[in-house]
Amino acid sequence: MKRKNKVTMNDIARAAGVSQATVSLVLNQSRNIKLSDETRQRVIAVANELGYDRLSPLHAPRNQEEVALLLSSLQSYDPFIDAISQAREAAWRNEAMLTVYEYGDDVALALNIIRQLEKRNCVGIILASPVTTLVDMTDFQDCTRLPLVLLNQRDPDSPLLPSFVPDDYANAFQVTRHLIACGATRIAHITGESWMEASRQRLAGYQAALQQAGLALDESLVRQTNWQFSESFTATESLLQLHARPDAIFCASDWLAIGCYQALAVNGIRIPQDMLLAGYDDQKISEQLTPALTSVQLPYSELGRLAVEYLCNQEDAATHVTLAGRLKVRASSTR
């Protein structure tokens, strides 16, 4: 497949003095948002000047190649949005348009969408979840002739189905190892529901880092929640009541860390002087907390891009990509 020069929407936005969203609206001929003709013409002129010479197909999208992303659900803000953003950019660079469908975990609806996509010029389908999870793909077996890949989810019983997921085990390992390197010896872990693969992998990574450092695995330092920061508040207070309380807490999400911050403040425990603290998934709020929260940034941007490029490049190997994230060290874990 012919490849474009790597001119991105961000490149055009910077040169035209508009937002990336504005560029997307212009190039996709959106009429739902009111934009002036001057803005539309400026964006198109800049795109041409930067060497993007295929505006015509985008503005007359008959038989436009398409990559479909079917999403089970999505919160109002979630780091997984980064995967969608980069998937859109990757599709655009490969002369395709990313279309996103939210099917709300309704398998019948998803299968109906897939049947409709077979009638169009669809390059392939990405089945995605905003939560890293194990899935049963039985209902989707042989449902389409189109290439199908999984994003942020995988099926152990479908080894030939390509998947692109973050490495929760490695990410939790590196967070815990960081806290150990900062001098912590009794590290508590506030985690999510045990049925979730993400929770289990983060717990396993935490335990592995302790074992490698020669630190005892103390079950009294592990607290399970349902991902609500009110439960994290309660879990933190129970940890502070231990005879030998922890000197660091690793929360399995930044939302859990909020409850932890509140409980520590109520009990007069200073971060990081009295307690080191780290979160997970690097939500935008992590930098806005006081002190700023150490967290791990999940590689959703890279995974979204790789999933699209796999389809656009017409790969056929049974690829399974698992990427570790990037530790963002901030004031909550450094004395």
C-alpha positions, 0 to 999 in steps of 0.5 A: 500500500502506498504510504504518505509522507509523515505529515500529521494533523499536529503539523498542519495545526501548528502551521495554520495556527489552529487546534488539531481538532479544527484540522480534523473537522476540516479534513473530514468535512464536518459540518456539525461544527461552525467554522469560517470559510477562511479557517477551512481554506487556511487549513487546506492551503497549509496541508497542501503546502506541507506536502499532503497531496491527497486532500481530494479523496478525503473531501470526496470520500467515495470508496475511502479505505477505512479502519474500524475500531469497535469499542466496548465502552469509554469513560468521559476521560480515560488514558485510553483516548490516547490510543484512539488519537494515535490510531486516527493519526496512523490511519490518516498517514496510511491513506485510511480513515479511522471510524469509531463505534461504541457498542456497549458490550452488546455482542449482537450489535458489534456483529451487526456493525461488522456485517455492515463494514464488510459492505464497505472498503474496510481495511480491517477491524480493531476490537478494543476495550478501555480496560486491559482485560482477557476476553472470550472471542468465541462469539467473534470466531469466523464472523468476518473475512476482514482482518481482526485485531485486539487492542487492550485485550487478548484471548489466551484461547485464540493464539492466532488473533493478533493483540496489542496490550500494555504490560501491567506486570512489568509496569507494576514491577517498575513502580514497586522497584522505584519505591524500594530504590527510594528507601521503602521496605514496607510497601502496601498495595491498594488494588482493584477487583481480583476478577480483573486481569489488570488487577491480578497482573499489577499485584503479581508485578508488585509481589515480584519486585518485593521478592527480587529485593528480598523483602517479605510478602506481607498479605496484611499490606494488600488491600482490595477495592472496587476502584472507588477512591472512597474505598481507597480512603478506607483502605488507607486508614486501615493500613495506618492502623497496623502495628507496623504501618507501611512506609510507602503505598502503591495504588493500582490507579491514580483514582485510588491514589486520590482517596489515599491522599485524603486519608493521609491528610486527615491523619496528619501523614505527610507525603513524601516525608512520612509516606511515599506514594505512587499511582498507576496510569498517569491520569491528568490529575496526577500532575495536579495533586499536591504533591504531584503523584508519581505514576506510570504512563501506559503506552496506549499511543504506541499500541493504537498506532501499532494496531492500525499499522498492522492492518494497513500494512496487511500483516498476516503474522500472529503478532502479540505486542505487549509494551511496558509504560514509562515511569513518571517520577514526581514529588510524591515518591522523592524525599 
